[in-house]
């Protein structure tokens, strides 16, 4: 997680010829990528080791010039997440960083008091976990099981908080920044009443975060055991998906052989036809809960300059409410039809 920082304090344009001399407290970046991952980052993400810190400094300068009130961490390692997620395109990385903070500011139900201990009931339910082994491409597999959620126990936003913290923990790894992640969502037992909690407003917010507001590469979304109701759920989600992301959705139904073409059985638990033993959520829960200190530093309230606003992310105010109301009017008939 990032801590607070001040562009007045961190900008090299503040008058010192040496940023490192000015800020001895800034952690020095040390690359932890293997030689193979350095090569992969160069080929897939346009990351050149010899230019890496120059690129980070360029992004840092842009933040301090264009968004001096952003209240973001400006450490090398933190900014690298955004450059890698946008293939070292400075402008797109800057927009992602601003979107990242804007999402946190505009959805307090999700981002207030955001720390592992606050979502312990969700973790204990098994709603979200991470499989212990990476896939052959070096990607973590995030397993989501909506049937583990009982709506009367806590609102759907608690599930979103748990997913977000899981991603925050994963993205701390440079290996994950380069390789990305895979999602495995098991929709077994999802009923109409449960699906109705995931309306257009929530869908738009979540998709906005995952596509445009978080520095992670989602390489595949594997849906298994989806009931007929999922057609209605996906109909709600699809309008908000970019074509590239939509093409990474794979609907397997109950066909484990189809799933195994995307995720090999050797890393899957027995519940999904794998050979990696029973699904155990305890290891990931312990790891995340032990990371409480990483999440103690709350982000500063984002105050954007009056002439600046993130584009192509969230529709604000009355327009957003109207769009969601219009979508909601058609949602339940559609869900009932699919059910």
N, C-alpha and C positions, 0 to 999 in steps of 0.2 A: 504494500500500500504506500501511497505517497504521503509525505508530510507537508506542512504549510511552508511557503516560501514567499519571498518578496522580490519583485522584479527590480525594484530600486536597489536591493541588496545584491541581486544576482547578475544583473545585466553587465556584460563587459564594457558596454558603452558608457558606464558610469564614471569612467575617467582613468581606470588602471590599465596599463599596457599588458598586464598578465592576469587573466581571470583566475588562474590557479593560485597566484600569489595573493589576490584579493580575497579568495574564499578557500582558505586552507581546510575548512571544515567540510567541504563538499567531498563525498566519497569518491575515490578514484576508481574509474571503471576498469575492471579486469575481465577480459573475455573468457567465458567458460565453455565456449563451443569447441567440439572436437574438430579435427582437421576436415573430416567428411562434412560436418555441418557448416563449417566456414565455406566450403565449396558449394554446398547446397544454397546457403544464403546468398552467395555471390550470383549463382545461376538463376535462382527463383525470385529473389527479393532485391536484386541489384545492389547488394551490400558489399562494398569494397572495404576490407579491413584498413587499408592505408588511408581511406577517406572517412572512416566511421566517425571519429571525434569531430572532424570538420563539419560533417553533416549534422551531428547533434548540436554543435554550436550554432549552426545556421538556424535550426529550429528554435533553439533557445532565444536567439536574437529576435526572431519573428514573434514569439510569444510576448517578449518584453516590449516590443514596439507596438504590436497591434492589440494585445490584450493584457495590459499591465495590471489589471485588477483581477486576473483569473484566479490567483491564489493557488497555483499548482506547484507541485514539486518540479524542480528543474535539474535534478541529478541526471547524469549521463545515462545510467541504466534505465531510469524511468522513461525518459524521452525516447530511448531506443525502441521501446515497445511500440510506440506509435509510428515511428519510421518504418519498422519492419512490417507492421500491419498494412502499411500503404506503399510498400515497395520503394521506400526512400524518396517518395514524391513529397517535397516540403509542404506544398500547399494543402495536399490531401491529409498529410499527417497533422498539420496544424488544425484543420477542420475537425478531424477525429478527436484531437485533444480537447478542443472547445466543446464538442458534442458530449464527450465523456463527462465533463463537469456540468454541462447543462442538464443532462439526464439526472444527475444526482440532485440538482437544485429543484427540478420541476416535479419530482415524485417523492415527496417526503415520507409517504406511507412505506416506501421501500427503503429509502436511504437514511432515515433517521435511526440513530442508535444501531448502526450496521456493524455487527461483530458476531463472531461464531457463537458465543454463549447465548446471544439473544434468539438464535434460531435452533437451539438444541433440540426442541421437540420435533422439528422437521427432520433433522439429521437422524434422530432415533427412530423415526417412522420408516426410514429407508426410501424416502421420496427421491432423493438424489444421492448418488455416490460415484466414485471413480474406480474403475476396475484396476486391480493391482499391477497388471502388465500392459505395456504399450503394444500397439499393433506393429506389423513389419515395417511400416513407414515411420516408426518412432512417435506415434501420436497416442496420447491418452484417450481413453474411451470414457465419456461421461454417461452414466446410466441413470435415466429418469423413469420413475414408475408412478404415474398419477394415481393408480389404484391404491397406493399406500396413504393417500391423503384423505382424511375425514373432514369435510367442510365445516361441520359443527364445532370442530376443535380449534380452528384458527382460519383466518381468511387466506385467499389465494396469494395475496402479496407476500405472505411468509414463505411460500414455496419459491417465489421469485427471488426473495432475499437470499435464500439458501443456494440457489443456482448461481446468483451473482457472486457470492463469496467464494463458491467453488471455483469459478472462473478466475477470480482475483488471485486465489492461491496458485492455481495452475500457471497463470501467466507470469508469475515470478521466475519461472524457469526459462532460461534462454533457449533451451531445447524445444520447449513448447512454443515459444515465440516464432521459431523457424518452422517447426513441423506442423503446428496447428493441432486441432483436436477433432475427435469424432464423437457424435452424439448417438446413443442408443436409447430410444424411447419405447417403452413397453406399455401399450394402451389396453392391456387386458383388463376387463371388468369396468371400463370407464362408462358410466351411465349418462343418460341425457341430463339429469339434474346436476351432475358434476361438471359436465361439459358446458353447461350454461353459465358457469362462473367465469369462463374464459371468453368474454365478449369482445367486441371490436375495440373498445377503449384499451383494455388490457393487452390485447393482441398487438395493437399498433405501438403501444409503449415498449413491449418486450422486443418486438421485431426491430423497432428503431434503435434500441440499445445494442442488440446483437449485430445488426448490420452496420450501423453508423456511429455507435457510441461506446464501443469497447474494443481495445486493441488485441483481438484474438482472431485467428484464422480458423473458421469452421469449415472443415474439408468434406464432411458428409453428415447427413442426418438420417439414421436408419430407424424406421418405424416398424414395429412388430406387434402382432396380435391386435391390430386396429379393428374395432367393430365398425358396423355400418355408420354409426354416428360420426366417425372420424371424417367422413366426406364433408359433413357440415362444418366441423372444426377447421379442416383444411381450406374450405371455401372462405372462411373468415380470415384466415392467415394469408392466403395466396396473394390478394391484392396488394399487400404490404411488402411482398418479397421481391427483391431484384431477381432478374432472370438467372443470373449466375448461381445465386443461392437456391432458387427454386429447383434448378437442375441437379442440385446435390441432395434432394430428398429422395429416399428410396423406400417404397411401401412394400413390405414383405408379407403382410398378412400372417398366417400361421406357418409359413414355409421356412423352416429353419435352414434348409439347404440354400435358399436364396440369401438369407442373412449371412451364411458362412462364406458366400462369394465375396462379401464386403468385409466381414470381420472373421478371421480364422478361428476355428473351434479351440485351438490351443490356448487362446487368451480369454475365452468365454467361460462363464460359470456353467454348471450342469443345467441350470434352469433354462438356458438357451442352447442346449445341445453341445456344450463345450466340455473340455477336459480339464478345466482349471479349478475343479472342486466346487463346493457350494458358494453361492454369492455371500460374501462377508462384508458387511458395511462398517464393521468396528474399526478397522485399520484407518480408513479415510476419515471417519468421525474423530478419532483420536488425533490424527494429524492436523485436521482443521481446528479443532478446539484448542490444541496446543499452540496455535498460531495467533492467539488472542492479541498479543502485543503488536502484531503486524497491523491490526485493524483499530488500534486505539486512537490514532491521530485522525480526527475528523477533518474533512476538507473544508476550506473556507467557503463562506457563502459566495457564490459566483455573482459578480456584478459586472455585466458587460457594458462597454461604452455604448452610448445612445445611438451611435451610427453603425454599430456592429451587432450582428445576430447570426447564429448558426443557420445555414440553409439546408433545405431538403432533409429535415429531421422531424421535428414536432410541430404540428399546427397548434398555435396558442389560442387561449381565450375562447371566445364565443364560437369561432370557426371550428375548433377541435370538438367542442361540445355538440355542435350541430352535426358534424360529420359522424360522430359516434352515435348520436340519437337516430340519424337516418339509417345507419347500418343496423342498429339494434332492432328497429321496426321489422326488418326482414329476417332477423337471425333465428328466432324461435320457430317460425313456420318451416324454415329451411332445415333446422335440426330435427324437428319432428318428422319431416318427410324422410330424411336419411335414416332416422331411427326405425 
